[in-house]
Amino acid sequence: MTSTTLSDGRIKHITPGWTGYQNPNEPMTKTKWFKDGTKYWEIEGTKNTYVVSCDERNLLKCECLGFTYRKRCKHITQVKEMLNGN
Ligand SMILES: [Zn+2]
């Protein structure tokens, strides 16, 4: 497994077939794993980097609080703009 520390302190783990993100101060078991082939984007915010992912139904999901509560956020908007070739 290859592990690198991101600028926001999170650790990115790469292992065959999977990529994982571990938050600082959280145990390895809390690592969020994405299967290869899953589409996801790292969106840099002011303090944190958020991962926006696309599920098997082509729905975009973000891990930030805004999305958790409102089902929409600026990170998803940013990804949509990128997908639209902006
Ligand atoms: Zn978000």
PDB file of the backbone (N, CA, C, O) and the ligand in Angstrom, with CONECT records:
HET     ZN  A 101       1
ATOM      1  N   MET A   1       0.837  -1.190   0.000  1.00  0.00           N
ATOM      2  CA  MET A   1       0.000   0.000   0.000  1.00  0.00           C
ATOM      3  C   MET A   1       0.879   1.250   0.000  1.00  0.00           C
ATOM      4  O   MET A   1       1.873   1.328   0.722  1.00  0.00           O
ATOM      5  N   THR A   2       0.495   2.217  -0.819  1.00  0.00           N
ATOM      6  CA  THR A   2       1.207   3.490  -0.870  1.00  0.00           C
ATOM      7  C   THR A   2       0.391   4.538  -0.126  1.00  0.00           C
ATOM      8  O   THR A   2      -0.789   4.716  -0.429  1.00  0.00           O
ATOM      9  N   SER A   3       0.975   5.227   0.825  1.00  0.00           N
ATOM     10  CA  SER A   3       0.268   6.246   1.578  1.00  0.00           C
ATOM     11  C   SER A   3       0.960   7.591   1.417  1.00  0.00           C
ATOM     12  O   SER A   3       2.175   7.699   1.579  1.00  0.00           O
ATOM     13  N   THR A   4       0.182   8.608   1.099  1.00  0.00           N
ATOM     14  CA  THR A   4       0.742   9.952   1.016  1.00  0.00           C
ATOM     15  C   THR A   4      -0.116  10.885   1.849  1.00  0.00           C
ATOM     16  O   THR A   4      -1.325  10.687   1.968  1.00  0.00           O
ATOM     17  N   THR A   5       0.504  11.895   2.422  1.00  0.00           N
ATOM     18  CA  THR A   5      -0.233  12.877   3.211  1.00  0.00           C
ATOM     19  C   THR A   5      -0.616  14.045   2.309  1.00  0.00           C
ATOM     20  O   THR A   5       0.228  14.612   1.615  1.00  0.00           O
ATOM     21  N   LEU A   6      -1.896  14.394   2.329  1.00  0.00           N
ATOM     22  CA  LEU A   6      -2.383  15.511   1.526  1.00  0.00           C
ATOM     23  C   LEU A   6      -2.111  16.826   2.250  1.00  0.00           C
ATOM     24  O   LEU A   6      -1.747  16.844   3.426  1.00  0.00           O
ATOM     25  N   SER A   7      -2.295  17.930   1.519  1.00  0.00           N
ATOM     26  CA  SER A   7      -1.988  19.245   2.092  1.00  0.00           C
ATOM     27  C   SER A   7      -2.860  19.569   3.299  1.00  0.00           C
ATOM     28  O   SER A   7      -2.460  20.359   4.154  1.00  0.00           O
ATOM     29  N   ASP A   8      -4.059  18.964   3.380  1.00  0.00           N
ATOM     30  CA  ASP A   8      -4.939  19.253   4.510  1.00  0.00           C
ATOM     31  C   ASP A   8      -4.719  18.284   5.670  1.00  0.00           C
ATOM     32  O   ASP A   8      -5.454  18.325   6.656  1.00  0.00           O
ATOM     33  N   GLY A   9      -3.724  17.420   5.562  1.00  0.00           N
ATOM     34  CA  GLY A   9      -3.414  16.523   6.659  1.00  0.00           C
ATOM     35  C   GLY A   9      -4.019  15.144   6.525  1.00  0.00           C
ATOM     36  O   GLY A   9      -3.687  14.240   7.293  1.00  0.00           O
ATOM     37  N   ARG A  10      -4.907  14.972   5.553  1.00  0.00           N
ATOM     38  CA  ARG A  10      -5.476  13.645   5.377  1.00  0.00           C
ATOM     39  C   ARG A  10      -4.457  12.735   4.706  1.00  0.00           C
ATOM     40  O   ARG A  10      -3.542  13.192   4.021  1.00  0.00           O
ATOM     41  N   ILE A  11      -4.635  11.454   4.918  1.00  0.00           N
ATOM     42  CA  ILE A  11      -3.724  10.498   4.314  1.00  0.00           C
ATOM     43  C   ILE A  11      -4.466   9.752   3.207  1.00  0.00           C
ATOM     44  O   ILE A  11      -5.564   9.233   3.403  1.00  0.00           O
ATOM     45  N   LYS A  12      -3.836   9.720   2.055  1.00  0.00           N
ATOM     46  CA  LYS A  12      -4.418   9.023   0.919  1.00  0.00           C
ATOM     47  C   LYS A  12      -3.707   7.693   0.765  1.00  0.00           C
ATOM     48  O   LYS A  12      -2.486   7.654   0.612  1.00  0.00           O
ATOM     49  N   HIS A  13      -4.459   6.606   0.803  1.00  0.00           N
ATOM     50  CA  HIS A  13      -3.885   5.273   0.669  1.00  0.00           C
ATOM     51  C   HIS A  13      -4.234   4.717  -0.703  1.00  0.00           C
ATOM     52  O   HIS A  13      -5.380   4.777  -1.148  1.00  0.00           O
ATOM     53  N   ILE A  14      -3.234   4.183  -1.348  1.00  0.00           N
ATOM     54  CA  ILE A  14      -3.505   3.552  -2.639  1.00  0.00           C
ATOM     55  C   ILE A  14      -3.086   2.092  -2.555  1.00  0.00           C
ATOM     56  O   ILE A  14      -1.948   1.775  -2.209  1.00  0.00           O
ATOM     57  N   THR A  15      -4.012   1.224  -2.874  1.00  0.00           N
ATOM     58  CA  THR A  15      -3.760  -0.205  -2.830  1.00  0.00           C
ATOM     59  C   THR A  15      -4.430  -0.777  -4.083  1.00  0.00           C
ATOM     60  O   THR A  15      -5.386  -0.179  -4.577  1.00  0.00           O
ATOM     61  N   PRO A  16      -3.971  -1.892  -4.604  1.00  0.00           N
ATOM     62  CA  PRO A  16      -4.554  -2.364  -5.873  1.00  0.00           C
ATOM     63  C   PRO A  16      -6.074  -2.439  -5.824  1.00  0.00           C
ATOM     64  O   PRO A  16      -6.642  -3.157  -5.001  1.00  0.00           O
ATOM     65  N   GLY A  17      -6.723  -1.702  -6.701  1.00  0.00           N
ATOM     66  CA  GLY A  17      -8.182  -1.747  -6.791  1.00  0.00           C
ATOM     67  C   GLY A  17      -8.903  -0.688  -5.975  1.00  0.00           C
ATOM     68  O   GLY A  17     -10.081  -0.415  -6.205  1.00  0.00           O
ATOM     69  N   TRP A  18      -8.199  -0.092  -5.022  1.00  0.00           N
ATOM     70  CA  TRP A  18      -8.877   0.824  -4.106  1.00  0.00           C
ATOM     71  C   TRP A  18      -8.019   2.047  -3.798  1.00  0.00           C
ATOM     72  O   TRP A  18      -6.790   1.986  -3.796  1.00  0.00           O
ATOM     73  N   THR A  19      -8.703   3.154  -3.538  1.00  0.00           N
ATOM     74  CA  THR A  19      -8.032   4.349  -3.036  1.00  0.00           C
ATOM     75  C   THR A  19      -8.774   4.785  -1.792  1.00  0.00           C
ATOM     76  O   THR A  19     -10.002   4.870  -1.813  1.00  0.00           O
ATOM     77  N   GLY A  20      -8.074   5.062  -0.714  1.00  0.00           N
ATOM     78  CA  GLY A  20      -8.730   5.426   0.540  1.00  0.00           C
ATOM     79  C   GLY A  20      -8.260   6.768   1.055  1.00  0.00           C
ATOM     80  O   GLY A  20      -7.131   7.191   0.808  1.00  0.00           O
ATOM     81  N   TYR A  21      -9.150   7.428   1.775  1.00  0.00           N
ATOM     82  CA  TYR A  21      -8.825   8.700   2.410  1.00  0.00           C
ATOM     83  C   TYR A  21      -9.051   8.575   3.898  1.00  0.00           C
ATOM     84  O   TYR A  21     -10.144   8.230   4.346  1.00  0.00           O
ATOM     85  N   GLN A  22      -8.021   8.853   4.655  1.00  0.00           N
ATOM     86  CA  GLN A  22      -8.115   8.775   6.114  1.00  0.00           C
ATOM     87  C   GLN A  22      -7.985  10.172   6.687  1.00  0.00           C
ATOM     88  O   GLN A  22      -7.034  10.889   6.375  1.00  0.00           O
ATOM     89  N   ASN A  23      -8.932  10.560   7.521  1.00  0.00           N
ATOM     90  CA  ASN A  23      -8.878  11.881   8.139  1.00  0.00           C
ATOM     91  C   ASN A  23      -7.827  11.922   9.225  1.00  0.00           C
ATOM     92  O   ASN A  23      -7.565  10.917   9.887  1.00  0.00           O
ATOM     93  N   PRO A  24      -7.215  13.106   9.411  1.00  0.00           N
ATOM     94  CA  PRO A  24      -6.283  13.210  10.537  1.00  0.00           C
ATOM     95  C   PRO A  24      -7.037  12.948  11.840  1.00  0.00           C
ATOM     96  O   PRO A  24      -8.217  13.288  11.935  1.00  0.00           O
ATOM     97  N   ASN A  25      -6.416  12.376  12.810  1.00  0.00           N
ATOM     98  CA  ASN A  25      -7.013  12.055  14.119  1.00  0.00           C
ATOM     99  C   ASN A  25      -8.054  10.955  14.051  1.00  0.00           C
ATOM    100  O   ASN A  25      -8.747  10.704  15.037  1.00  0.00           O
ATOM    101  N   GLU A  26      -8.175  10.312  12.940  1.00  0.00           N
ATOM    102  CA  GLU A  26      -9.103   9.180  12.870  1.00  0.00           C
ATOM    103  C   GLU A  26      -8.325   7.909  12.581  1.00  0.00           C
ATOM    104  O   GLU A  26      -7.320   7.922  11.869  1.00  0.00           O
ATOM    105  N   PRO A  27      -8.809   6.812  13.146  1.00  0.00           N
ATOM    106  CA  PRO A  27      -8.081   5.558  12.928  1.00  0.00           C
ATOM    107  C   PRO A  27      -8.217   5.073  11.483  1.00  0.00           C
ATOM    108  O   PRO A  27      -9.130   5.461  10.754  1.00  0.00           O
ATOM    109  N   MET A  28      -7.302   4.236  11.110  1.00  0.00           N
ATOM    110  CA  MET A  28      -7.279   3.631   9.776  1.00  0.00           C
ATOM    111  C   MET A  28      -8.622   2.997   9.415  1.00  0.00           C
ATOM    112  O   MET A  28      -9.023   2.988   8.251  1.00  0.00           O
ATOM    113  N   THR A  29      -9.314   2.464  10.430  1.00  0.00           N
ATOM    114  CA  THR A  29     -10.592   1.784  10.172  1.00  0.00           C
ATOM    115  C   THR A  29     -11.661   2.745   9.671  1.00  0.00           C
ATOM    116  O   THR A  29     -12.658   2.311   9.095  1.00  0.00           O
ATOM    117  N   LYS A  30     -11.466   4.054   9.885  1.00  0.00           N
ATOM    118  CA  LYS A  30     -12.449   5.042   9.430  1.00  0.00           C
ATOM    119  C   LYS A  30     -12.166   5.509   8.001  1.00  0.00           C
ATOM    120  O   LYS A  30     -12.884   6.342   7.449  1.00  0.00           O
ATOM    121  N   THR A  31     -11.112   4.959   7.423  1.00  0.00           N
ATOM    122  CA  THR A  31     -10.745   5.368   6.063  1.00  0.00           C
ATOM    123  C   THR A  31     -11.906   5.155   5.103  1.00  0.00           C
ATOM    124  O   THR A  31     -12.591   4.133   5.135  1.00  0.00           O
ATOM    125  N   LYS A  32     -12.105   6.146   4.255  1.00  0.00           N
ATOM    126  CA  LYS A  32     -13.159   6.074   3.256  1.00  0.00           C
ATOM    127  C   LYS A  32     -12.557   5.502   1.971  1.00  0.00           C
ATOM    128  O   LYS A  32     -11.633   6.086   1.406  1.00  0.00           O
ATOM    129  N   TRP A  33     -13.062   4.399   1.525  1.00  0.00           N
ATOM    130  CA  TRP A  33     -12.456   3.719   0.379  1.00  0.00           C
ATOM    131  C   TRP A  33     -13.281   3.883  -0.883  1.00  0.00           C
ATOM    132  O   TRP A  33     -14.510   3.813  -0.856  1.00  0.00           O
ATOM    133  N   PHE A  34     -12.605   4.097  -1.960  1.00  0.00           N
ATOM    134  CA  PHE A  34     -13.261   4.175  -3.260  1.00  0.00           C
ATOM    135  C   PHE A  34     -12.679   3.092  -4.161  1.00  0.00           C
ATOM    136  O   PHE A  34     -11.465   2.967  -4.316  1.00  0.00           O
ATOM    137  N   LYS A  35     -13.568   2.330  -4.737  1.00  0.00           N
ATOM    138  CA  LYS A  35     -13.138   1.270  -5.636  1.00  0.00           C
ATOM    139  C   LYS A  35     -12.633   1.896  -6.936  1.00  0.00           C
ATOM    140  O   LYS A  35     -13.180   2.894  -7.406  1.00  0.00           O
ATOM    141  N   ASP A  36     -11.597   1.309  -7.506  1.00  0.00           N
ATOM    142  CA  ASP A  36     -11.136   1.790  -8.806  1.00  0.00           C
ATOM    143  C   ASP A  36     -12.279   1.725  -9.798  1.00  0.00           C
ATOM    144  O   ASP A  36     -13.039   0.757  -9.833  1.00  0.00           O
ATOM    145  N   GLY A  37     -12.388   2.760 -10.596  1.00  0.00           N
ATOM    146  CA  GLY A  37     -13.511   2.791 -11.539  1.00  0.00           C
ATOM    147  C   GLY A  37     -14.619   3.684 -11.025  1.00  0.00           C
ATOM    148  O   GLY A  37     -15.416   4.204 -11.806  1.00  0.00           O
ATOM    149  N   THR A  38     -14.677   3.871  -9.690  1.00  0.00           N
ATOM    150  CA  THR A  38     -15.594   4.859  -9.134  1.00  0.00           C
ATOM    151  C   THR A  38     -15.066   6.225  -9.534  1.00  0.00           C
ATOM    152  O   THR A  38     -13.871   6.498  -9.420  1.00  0.00           O
ATOM    153  N   LYS A  39     -15.954   7.071  -9.999  1.00  0.00           N
ATOM    154  CA  LYS A  39     -15.498   8.413 -10.342  1.00  0.00           C
ATOM    155  C   LYS A  39     -15.562   9.279  -9.093  1.00  0.00           C
ATOM    156  O   LYS A  39     -16.581   9.313  -8.403  1.00  0.00           O
ATOM    157  N   TYR A  40     -14.487   9.966  -8.810  1.00  0.00           N
ATOM    158  CA  TYR A  40     -14.519  10.893  -7.690  1.00  0.00           C
ATOM    159  C   TYR A  40     -13.542  12.020  -7.943  1.00  0.00           C
ATOM    160  O   TYR A  40     -12.601  11.886  -8.725  1.00  0.00           O
ATOM    161  N   TRP A  41     -13.776  13.118  -7.278  1.00  0.00           N
ATOM    162  CA  TRP A  41     -12.967  14.308  -7.466  1.00  0.00           C
ATOM    163  C   TRP A  41     -12.608  14.868  -6.098  1.00  0.00           C
ATOM    164  O   TRP A  41     -13.417  14.853  -5.170  1.00  0.00           O
ATOM    165  N   GLU A  42     -11.382  15.361  -5.993  1.00  0.00           N
ATOM    166  CA  GLU A  42     -10.963  16.040  -4.770  1.00  0.00           C
ATOM    167  C   GLU A  42     -11.169  17.534  -4.994  1.00  0.00           C
ATOM    168  O   GLU A  42     -10.520  18.135  -5.849  1.00  0.00           O
ATOM    169  N   ILE A  43     -12.070  18.125  -4.226  1.00  0.00           N
ATOM    170  CA  ILE A  43     -12.346  19.543  -4.358  1.00  0.00           C
ATOM    171  C   ILE A  43     -11.752  20.278  -3.162  1.00  0.00           C
ATOM    172  O   ILE A  43     -12.117  20.017  -2.016  1.00  0.00           O
ATOM    173  N   GLU A  44     -10.846  21.186  -3.438  1.00  0.00           N
ATOM    174  CA  GLU A  44     -10.219  21.902  -2.345  1.00  0.00           C
ATOM    175  C   GLU A  44     -11.086  23.049  -1.869  1.00  0.00           C
ATOM    176  O   GLU A  44     -11.437  23.938  -2.645  1.00  0.00           O
ATOM    177  N   GLY A  45     -11.428  23.028  -0.598  1.00  0.00           N
ATOM    178  CA  GLY A  45     -12.158  24.127  -0.002  1.00  0.00           C
ATOM    179  C   GLY A  45     -11.181  25.032   0.718  1.00  0.00           C
ATOM    180  O   GLY A  45      -9.968  24.913   0.543  1.00  0.00           O
ATOM    181  N   THR A  46     -11.708  25.937   1.526  1.00  0.00           N
ATOM    182  CA  THR A  46     -10.818  26.864   2.210  1.00  0.00           C
ATOM    183  C   THR A  46     -10.012  26.146   3.294  1.00  0.00           C
ATOM    184  O   THR A  46      -8.824  26.417   3.465  1.00  0.00           O
ATOM    185  N   LYS A  47     -10.652  25.237   4.021  1.00  0.00           N
ATOM    186  CA  LYS A  47      -9.950  24.560   5.105  1.00  0.00           C
ATOM    187  C   LYS A  47      -9.698  23.094   4.817  1.00  0.00           C
ATOM    188  O   LYS A  47      -8.666  22.544   5.199  1.00  0.00           O
ATOM    189  N   ASN A  48     -10.639  22.471   4.145  1.00  0.00           N
ATOM    190  CA  ASN A  48     -10.538  21.038   3.928  1.00  0.00           C
ATOM    191  C   ASN A  48     -10.627  20.707   2.446  1.00  0.00           C
ATOM    192  O   ASN A  48     -11.034  21.527   1.623  1.00  0.00           O
ATOM    193  N   THR A  49     -10.239  19.500   2.142  1.00  0.00           N
ATOM    194  CA  THR A  49     -10.474  18.985   0.807  1.00  0.00           C
ATOM    195  C   THR A  49     -11.645  18.021   0.914  1.00  0.00           C
ATOM    196  O   THR A  49     -11.656  17.140   1.774  1.00  0.00           O
ATOM    197  N   TYR A  50     -12.628  18.190   0.041  1.00  0.00           N
ATOM    198  CA  TYR A  50     -13.783  17.321   0.081  1.00  0.00           C
ATOM    199  C   TYR A  50     -13.769  16.395  -1.115  1.00  0.00           C
ATOM    200  O   TYR A  50     -13.355  16.777  -2.209  1.00  0.00           O
ATOM    201  N   VAL A  51     -14.218  15.195  -0.899  1.00  0.00           N
ATOM    202  CA  VAL A  51     -14.266  14.235  -1.992  1.00  0.00           C
ATOM    203  C   VAL A  51     -15.703  14.125  -2.479  1.00  0.00           C
ATOM    204  O   VAL A  51     -16.609  13.768  -1.726  1.00  0.00           O
ATOM    205  N   VAL A  52     -15.887  14.436  -3.746  1.00  0.00           N
ATOM    206  CA  VAL A  52     -17.189  14.275  -4.391  1.00  0.00           C
ATOM    207  C   VAL A  52     -17.103  12.990  -5.195  1.00  0.00           C
ATOM    208  O   VAL A  52     -16.170  12.804  -5.976  1.00  0.00           O
ATOM    209  N   SER A  53     -18.068  12.104  -5.010  1.00  0.00           N
ATOM    210  CA  SER A  53     -18.033  10.851  -5.745  1.00  0.00           C
ATOM    211  C   SER A  53     -19.318  10.648  -6.517  1.00  0.00           C
ATOM    212  O   SER A  53     -20.347  11.258  -6.227  1.00  0.00           O
ATOM    213  N   CYS A  54     -19.235   9.790  -7.489  1.00  0.00           N
ATOM    214  CA  CYS A  54     -20.361   9.507  -8.359  1.00  0.00           C
ATOM    215  C   CYS A  54     -20.733   8.047  -8.127  1.00  0.00           C
ATOM    216  O   CYS A  54     -19.895   7.165  -8.316  1.00  0.00           O
ATOM    217  N   ASP A  55     -21.964   7.776  -7.725  1.00  0.00           N
ATOM    218  CA  ASP A  55     -22.314   6.393  -7.430  1.00  0.00           C
ATOM    219  C   ASP A  55     -22.795   5.655  -8.680  1.00  0.00           C
ATOM    220  O   ASP A  55     -22.803   6.207  -9.780  1.00  0.00           O
ATOM    221  N   GLU A  56     -23.193   4.403  -8.489  1.00  0.00           N
ATOM    222  CA  GLU A  56     -23.531   3.567  -9.649  1.00  0.00           C
ATOM    223  C   GLU A  56     -24.787   4.059 -10.379  1.00  0.00           C
ATOM    224  O   GLU A  56     -25.035   3.668 -11.520  1.00  0.00           O
ATOM    225  N   ARG A  57     -25.581   4.917  -9.721  1.00  0.00           N
ATOM    226  CA  ARG A  57     -26.743   5.489 -10.399  1.00  0.00           C
ATOM    227  C   ARG A  57     -26.438   6.861 -10.983  1.00  0.00           C
ATOM    228  O   ARG A  57     -27.336   7.601 -11.385  1.00  0.00           O
ATOM    229  N   ASN A  58     -25.135   7.186 -11.018  1.00  0.00           N
ATOM    230  CA  ASN A  58     -24.694   8.460 -11.568  1.00  0.00           C
ATOM    231  C   ASN A  58     -25.110   9.665 -10.739  1.00  0.00           C
ATOM    232  O   ASN A  58     -25.223  10.778 -11.252  1.00  0.00           O
ATOM    233  N   LEU A  59     -25.336   9.428  -9.449  1.00  0.00           N
ATOM    234  CA  LEU A  59     -25.661  10.543  -8.559  1.00  0.00           C
ATOM    235  C   LEU A  59     -24.380  11.020  -7.885  1.00  0.00           C
ATOM    236  O   LEU A  59     -23.575  10.217  -7.414  1.00  0.00           O
ATOM    237  N   LEU A  60     -24.209  12.317  -7.846  1.00  0.00           N
ATOM    238  CA  LEU A  60     -23.028  12.874  -7.199  1.00  0.00           C
ATOM    239  C   LEU A  60     -23.283  13.013  -5.704  1.00  0.00           C
ATOM    240  O   LEU A  60     -24.358  13.429  -5.273  1.00  0.00           O
ATOM    241  N   LYS A  61     -22.279  12.658  -4.936  1.00  0.00           N
ATOM    242  CA  LYS A  61     -22.384  12.768  -3.490  1.00  0.00           C
ATOM    243  C   LYS A  61     -21.160  13.495  -2.975  1.00  0.00           C
ATOM    244  O   LYS A  61     -20.053  13.300  -3.477  1.00  0.00           O
ATOM    245  N   CYS A  62     -21.360  14.334  -1.974  1.00  0.00           N
ATOM    246  CA  CYS A  62     -20.230  15.018  -1.351  1.00  0.00           C
ATOM    247  C   CYS A  62     -20.236  14.674   0.127  1.00  0.00           C
ATOM    248  O   CYS A  62     -21.279  14.362   0.703  1.00  0.00           O
ATOM    249  N   GLU A  63     -19.056  14.736   0.732  1.00  0.00           N
ATOM    250  CA  GLU A  63     -18.957  14.347   2.136  1.00  0.00           C
ATOM    251  C   GLU A  63     -19.086  15.537   3.075  1.00  0.00           C
ATOM    252  O   GLU A  63     -18.985  15.368   4.290  1.00  0.00           O
ATOM    253  N   CYS A  64     -19.310  16.751   2.538  1.00  0.00           N
ATOM    254  CA  CYS A  64     -19.340  17.911   3.431  1.00  0.00           C
ATOM    255  C   CYS A  64     -20.683  18.014   4.152  1.00  0.00           C
ATOM    256  O   CYS A  64     -21.659  17.366   3.773  1.00  0.00           O
ATOM    257  N   LEU A  65     -20.710  18.832   5.188  1.00  0.00           N
ATOM    258  CA  LEU A  65     -21.922  18.992   5.990  1.00  0.00           C
ATOM    259  C   LEU A  65     -23.063  19.598   5.186  1.00  0.00           C
ATOM    260  O   LEU A  65     -24.219  19.205   5.338  1.00  0.00           O
ATOM    261  N   GLY A  66     -22.730  20.555   4.332  1.00  0.00           N
ATOM    262  CA  GLY A  66     -23.748  21.206   3.524  1.00  0.00           C
ATOM    263  C   GLY A  66     -24.527  20.199   2.701  1.00  0.00           C
ATOM    264  O   GLY A  66     -25.750  20.278   2.585  1.00  0.00           O
ATOM    265  N   PHE A  67     -23.796  19.251   2.134  1.00  0.00           N
ATOM    266  CA  PHE A  67     -24.477  18.257   1.322  1.00  0.00           C
ATOM    267  C   PHE A  67     -25.280  17.308   2.203  1.00  0.00           C
ATOM    268  O   PHE A  67     -26.386  16.905   1.842  1.00  0.00           O
ATOM    269  N   THR A  68     -24.728  16.954   3.348  1.00  0.00           N
ATOM    270  CA  THR A  68     -25.428  16.052   4.259  1.00  0.00           C
ATOM    271  C   THR A  68     -26.786  16.626   4.646  1.00  0.00           C
ATOM    272  O   THR A  68     -27.768  15.891   4.740  1.00  0.00           O
ATOM    273  N   TYR A  69     -26.845  17.941   4.871  1.00  0.00           N
ATOM    274  CA  TYR A  69     -28.104  18.540   5.310  1.00  0.00           C
ATOM    275  C   TYR A  69     -28.999  18.994   4.163  1.00  0.00           C
ATOM    276  O   TYR A  69     -30.220  18.856   4.227  1.00  0.00           O
ATOM    277  N   ARG A  70     -28.385  19.537   3.116  1.00  0.00           N
ATOM    278  CA  ARG A  70     -29.205  20.148   2.067  1.00  0.00           C
ATOM    279  C   ARG A  70     -29.237  19.372   0.766  1.00  0.00           C
ATOM    280  O   ARG A  70     -30.004  19.706  -0.138  1.00  0.00           O
ATOM    281  N   LYS A  71     -28.397  18.319   0.660  1.00  0.00           N
ATOM    282  CA  LYS A  71     -28.306  17.533  -0.562  1.00  0.00           C
ATOM    283  C   LYS A  71     -27.774  18.341  -1.739  1.00  0.00           C
ATOM    284  O   LYS A  71     -27.934  17.946  -2.893  1.00  0.00           O
ATOM    285  N   ARG A  72     -27.154  19.452  -1.448  1.00  0.00           N
ATOM    286  CA  ARG A  72     -26.472  20.199  -2.494  1.00  0.00           C
ATOM    287  C   ARG A  72     -25.373  21.019  -1.849  1.00  0.00           C
ATOM    288  O   ARG A  72     -25.473  21.396  -0.681  1.00  0.00           O
ATOM    289  N   CYS A  73     -24.346  21.288  -2.595  1.00  0.00           N
ATOM    290  CA  CYS A  73     -23.257  22.098  -2.060  1.00  0.00           C
ATOM    291  C   CYS A  73     -22.414  22.608  -3.202  1.00  0.00           C
ATOM    292  O   CYS A  73     -22.573  22.180  -4.346  1.00  0.00           O
ATOM    293  N   LYS A  74     -21.507  23.532  -2.889  1.00  0.00           N
ATOM    294  CA  LYS A  74     -20.716  24.166  -3.945  1.00  0.00           C
ATOM    295  C   LYS A  74     -19.693  23.213  -4.550  1.00  0.00           C
ATOM    296  O   LYS A  74     -19.241  23.418  -5.676  1.00  0.00           O
ATOM    297  N   HIS A  75     -19.327  22.170  -3.805  1.00  0.00           N
ATOM    298  CA  HIS A  75     -18.350  21.232  -4.362  1.00  0.00           C
ATOM    299  C   HIS A  75     -18.962  20.448  -5.514  1.00  0.00           C
ATOM    300  O   HIS A  75     -18.314  20.195  -6.529  1.00  0.00           O
ATOM    301  N   ILE A  76     -20.224  20.069  -5.336  1.00  0.00           N
ATOM    302  CA  ILE A  76     -20.926  19.344  -6.395  1.00  0.00           C
ATOM    303  C   ILE A  76     -21.142  20.266  -7.587  1.00  0.00           C
ATOM    304  O   ILE A  76     -20.998  19.856  -8.739  1.00  0.00           O
ATOM    305  N   THR A  77     -21.487  21.507  -7.300  1.00  0.00           N
ATOM    306  CA  THR A  77     -21.628  22.482  -8.380  1.00  0.00           C
ATOM    307  C   THR A  77     -20.330  22.592  -9.168  1.00  0.00           C
ATOM    308  O   THR A  77     -20.333  22.672 -10.396  1.00  0.00           O
ATOM    309  N   GLN A  78     -19.216  22.595  -8.429  1.00  0.00           N
ATOM    310  CA  GLN A  78     -17.909  22.705  -9.075  1.00  0.00           C
ATOM    311  C   GLN A  78     -17.636  21.501  -9.982  1.00  0.00           C
ATOM    312  O   GLN A  78     -17.135  21.650 -11.097  1.00  0.00           O
ATOM    313  N   VAL A  79     -17.971  20.312  -9.489  1.00  0.00           N
ATOM    314  CA  VAL A  79     -17.768  19.109 -10.290  1.00  0.00           C
ATOM    315  C   VAL A  79     -18.655  19.147 -11.535  1.00  0.00           C
ATOM    316  O   VAL A  79     -18.218  18.797 -12.631  1.00  0.00           O
ATOM    317  N   LYS A  80     -19.899  19.574 -11.353  1.00  0.00           N
ATOM    318  CA  LYS A  80     -20.807  19.639 -12.503  1.00  0.00           C
ATOM    319  C   LYS A  80     -20.277  20.612 -13.547  1.00  0.00           C
ATOM    320  O   LYS A  80     -20.375  20.357 -14.748  1.00  0.00           O
ATOM    321  N   GLU A  81     -19.720  21.720 -13.090  1.00  0.00           N
ATOM    322  CA  GLU A  81     -19.153  22.677 -14.032  1.00  0.00           C
ATOM    323  C   GLU A  81     -17.983  22.063 -14.786  1.00  0.00           C
ATOM    324  O   GLU A  81     -17.822  22.287 -15.985  1.00  0.00           O
ATOM    325  N   MET A  82     -17.170  21.290 -14.079  1.00  0.00           N
ATOM    326  CA  MET A  82     -16.044  20.644 -14.734  1.00  0.00           C
ATOM    327  C   MET A  82     -16.538  19.631 -15.759  1.00  0.00           C
ATOM    328  O   MET A  82     -15.988  19.520 -16.854  1.00  0.00           O
ATOM    329  N   LEU A  83     -17.584  18.895 -15.390  1.00  0.00           N
ATOM    330  CA  LEU A  83     -18.114  17.872 -16.294  1.00  0.00           C
ATOM    331  C   LEU A  83     -18.742  18.514 -17.536  1.00  0.00           C
ATOM    332  O   LEU A  83     -18.759  17.926 -18.617  1.00  0.00           O
ATOM    333  N   ASN A  84     -19.250  19.713 -17.356  1.00  0.00           N
ATOM    334  CA  ASN A  84     -19.842  20.415 -18.495  1.00  0.00           C
ATOM    335  C   ASN A  84     -18.773  21.106 -19.342  1.00  0.00           C
ATOM    336  O   ASN A  84     -19.081  21.819 -20.296  1.00  0.00           O
ATOM    337  N   GLY A  85     -17.519  20.882 -18.975  1.00  0.00           N
ATOM    338  CA  GLY A  85     -16.429  21.432 -19.762  1.00  0.00           C
ATOM    339  C   GLY A  85     -16.234  22.915 -19.585  1.00  0.00           C
ATOM    340  O   GLY A  85     -15.881  23.627 -20.526  1.00  0.00           O
ATOM    341  N   ASN A  86     -16.464  23.371 -18.387  1.00  0.00           N
ATOM    342  CA  ASN A  86     -16.284  24.805 -18.121  1.00  0.00           C
ATOM    343  C   ASN A  86     -14.811  25.137 -17.908  1.00  0.00           C
ATOM    344  O   ASN A  86     -14.466  26.295 -17.673  1.00  0.00           O
TER     345      ASN A  86
HETATM  346 ZN    ZN A 101     -19.654  19.546  -0.567  1.00  0.00          ZN2+
END
